[in-house]
Amino acid sequence: MVDCALTPEQDDMRRLARDFAVNEIRPVAAHYDQVEEVPWPVLERANEIGLLSFGLPEAYGGGGVPGGLVGTTNFVVMEELAWGCAGIATTIGSSIYAAGPILAFGTPEQHARFIPRFCDPETVRLGALCITEPHGGSDVAAMRTTFRREGDEYVLDGTKCFITNGGIADLHIVFAVGRPGAGWKDMAAFIVEHGNPGLQMGKVEQKLGVRASHTAEVVLSGCRVPLENRLGGEPGDERDRGVTGGSGGPNDANPLMLLQYSRMTFAAAAVGLARAAFEYGLDYAKQRESFGRRIADHQAIASLLADMAMSVEAARLLVWRAGWMVDTGAPLARAEGSMAKCFAADTAVAVTRDAVQILGGHGYMRDHPVEKWYRDAKVYEIWEGTNEIQRAVIARALLD
C-alpha cells in the first residue's frame, strides 16, 4: 500500500507554516518585493516559533523533526512558506546553506561549535553557501577561488557570485581549490565567520524576482581562517570527514552532492509558488465574467486550469517521493532530487505564466500578485543548477 498521508506531527508543522504564511508573510510580501530588503521583522517572528531551526538536531537546540533539513517535513513547511512569498521563504530557510554542509561533512567538534548558533530563539542567524563563481556558473570543477596554508591558518582568495545572504550571513561555507583548475581532487571547504576582515560583500544584485532574498558577491582577499575551520578537519586527521586537500579520497565533500539534496527544498518551494498562482487563477476565473458567463466556464480557461492543477499535484508527488527516499535512507540512484527540482521549476514557471494569462491585462499589473509570482518563478529554472544541468544529471544517472 502507498500512503501519501502526512503524520500528525507533519500536519501540525504544515498548519504552523500555513498560519505564518497567511498572517505574517502575505501581508508584507509586496512591500519587501518592492523595496528589495531582507524582511528582518518577519525573520525574527519566524525564529521565535522555531521556523528557522525546526530541521536542525534537537541535541543542538533545533526542532529535530524527522528527515532534518531535507526530509518530507521540511518540504511540507517550505511549500507553505513559499505559497506566502518565495523570497521570504528563501530567507527563512537559509540556515541550510551553512548548517547543511556542516552537518553533512563537519567533525563532531564543528557540529557542537557552530550548529547551536542557528538554534538561538533570541537571535536570527543566516547562512551562506559560496560555490558559484563569475566565470564558471554550473561548471563547479573550474573553480578558481584558492586556499593555501600558512602556519596555523588557511588563506582564501577569490570571488563568489550570486550568493544568497552573501556578506550578511553569520557563517559562510566557502569552497576553494589548492590551485586554479585542479578540480575535485584539490577542493576543500571552509567555515568563514561573520566579521572576518578578509571576507567582504561585493556587488548587491538587483533581481527580477525573489527580491526579499539578499543576493550578493562575496570577495575573499587574504581571508584568514583557523585550521579548525576547515570543514571536516585536517587531511589525515582521524576525524576527517572527507574534505580533500589533494588526497582525492572516496568520501570527498563534493558540493554537487550537497546540491542534490538542497535542490529538493527548492523544488518544494516551487510547488508552493505554483500552487499559489493556481489557486489565485482559479478563484479569479470563477468570479470574472465575459460574454455573459464566468470565464471558468469557457473551455479554453477550464482546460488551462485542469493542466495547472495536474502539474502542481505531479510536482508535489515528485518532491514527496524524494523526501521519502531521504527519510528512509534510499539512495538517489536516478537523481531523484534533480527530477523533483527540474519538474517543479518548470511547473512553477508554466503555472504562474498561465495565471497571468487567465487574469489578462489585470495579471500584468501589480494590483494582483500573479505578476510577482511569475517573476519569482523564473529563478527556480536557474539556481541550484539550471534545468538544463538537471536534465544532464538525470540522463547521466540513467545511463550509468
Secondary structure as the mmCIF struct_conf table of DSSP 4:
data_model
#
loop_
_struct_conf.conf_type_id
_struct_conf.id
_struct_conf.beg_label_comp_id
_struct_conf.beg_label_asym_id
_struct_conf.beg_label_seq_id
_struct_conf.end_label_comp_id
_struct_conf.end_label_asym_id
_struct_conf.end_label_seq_id
HELX_LH_PP_P HELX_LH_PP_P1 ALA A 5 THR A 7
HELX_RH_AL_P HELX_RH_AL_P1 PRO A 8 PHE A 20
HELX_RH_PI_P HELX_RH_PI_P1 ALA A 21 ILE A 25
HELX_RH_AL_P HELX_RH_AL_P2 ARG A 26 VAL A 35
TURN_TY1_P TURN_TY1_P1 GLU A 36 GLU A 36
HELX_RH_AL_P HELX_RH_AL_P3 TRP A 40 GLU A 48
TURN_TY1_P TURN_TY1_P2 ILE A 49 GLY A 55
BEND BEND1 LEU A 56 LEU A 56
HELX_RH_3T_P HELX_RH_3T_P1 GLU A 58 TYR A 60
TURN_TY1_P TURN_TY1_P3 GLY A 61 GLY A 61
BEND BEND2 GLY A 62 GLY A 62
TURN_TY1_P TURN_TY1_P4 PRO A 66 GLY A 67
HELX_RH_3T_P HELX_RH_3T_P2 GLY A 68 VAL A 70
BEND BEND3 GLY A 71 GLY A 71
HELX_RH_AL_P HELX_RH_AL_P4 THR A 72 GLY A 84
HELX_RH_AL_P HELX_RH_AL_P5 ALA A 86 ILE A 92
TURN_TY1_P TURN_TY1_P5 GLY A 93 SER A 95
HELX_RH_AL_P HELX_RH_AL_P6 ILE A 96 PHE A 105
HELX_RH_AL_P HELX_RH_AL_P7 PRO A 108 PHE A 114
HELX_RH_3T_P HELX_RH_3T_P3 ILE A 115 CYS A 119
TURN_TY1_P TURN_TY1_P6 PRO A 121 GLU A 122
BEND BEND4 THR A 123 THR A 123
STRN STRN1 GLY A 127 CYS A 130
TURN_TY1_P TURN_TY1_P7 PRO A 134 SER A 138
HELX_RH_3T_P HELX_RH_3T_P4 VAL A 140 ALA A 142
STRN STRN2 THR A 146 GLU A 150
TURN_TY1_P TURN_TY1_P8 GLY A 151 ASP A 152
STRN STRN3 GLU A 153 THR A 164
TURN_TY1_P TURN_TY1_P9 ASN A 165 ILE A 168
BEND BEND5 ASP A 170 ASP A 170
STRN STRN4 LEU A 171 VAL A 177
BEND BEND6 GLY A 178 ARG A 179
TURN_TY1_P TURN_TY1_P10 PRO A 180 GLY A 181
HELX_RH_3T_P HELX_RH_3T_P5 GLY A 183 ASP A 186
STRN STRN5 MET A 187 GLU A 193
TURN_TY1_P TURN_TY1_P11 HIS A 194 GLY A 195
TURN_TY1_P TURN_TY1_P12 PRO A 197 GLY A 198
STRN STRN6 LEU A 199 VAL A 204
HELX_LH_PP_P HELX_LH_PP_P2 GLU A 205 GLU A 205
BEND BEND7 LEU A 208 GLY A 209
TURN_TY1_P TURN_TY1_P13 ARG A 211 ALA A 212
BEND BEND8 SER A 213 SER A 213
STRN STRN7 THR A 215 PRO A 226
HELX_RH_3T_P HELX_RH_3T_P6 LEU A 227 ASN A 229
STRN STRN8 ARG A 230 ARG A 230
TURN_TY1_P TURN_TY1_P14 LEU A 231 GLY A 232
BEND BEND9 GLU A 234 GLU A 234
TURN_TY1_P TURN_TY1_P15 PRO A 235 GLY A 236
TURN_TY1_P TURN_TY1_P16 GLU A 238 ARG A 239
BEND BEND10 GLY A 242 GLY A 242
BEND BEND11 GLY A 245 GLY A 246
TURN_TY1_P TURN_TY1_P17 PRO A 250 ASN A 251
HELX_RH_AL_P HELX_RH_AL_P8 PRO A 255 GLN A 287
STRN STRN9 GLU A 289 SER A 290
TURN_TY1_P TURN_TY1_P18 PHE A 291 GLY A 292
STRN STRN10 ARG A 293 ARG A 294
HELX_RH_3T_P HELX_RH_3T_P7 ILE A 295 ASP A 297
BEND BEND12 HIS A 298 HIS A 298
HELX_RH_AL_P HELX_RH_AL_P9 GLN A 299 THR A 328
TURN_TY1_P TURN_TY1_P19 GLY A 329 GLY A 329
TURN_TY1_P TURN_TY1_P20 ALA A 333 ARG A 334
HELX_RH_AL_P HELX_RH_AL_P10 GLU A 336 LEU A 359
HELX_RH_3T_P HELX_RH_3T_P8 GLY A 360 TYR A 364
BEND BEND13 MET A 365 MET A 365
TURN_TY1_P TURN_TY1_P21 ARG A 366 ASP A 367
BEND BEND14 HIS A 368 HIS A 368
TURN_TY1_P TURN_TY1_P22 PRO A 369 PRO A 369
HELX_RH_AL_P HELX_RH_AL_P11 VAL A 370 LYS A 378
HELX_RH_3T_P HELX_RH_3T_P9 VAL A 379 GLU A 381
TURN_TY1_P TURN_TY1_P23 ILE A 382 GLU A 384
BEND BEND15 GLY A 385 GLY A 385
HELX_RH_AL_P HELX_RH_AL_P12 ASN A 387 LEU A 399
#
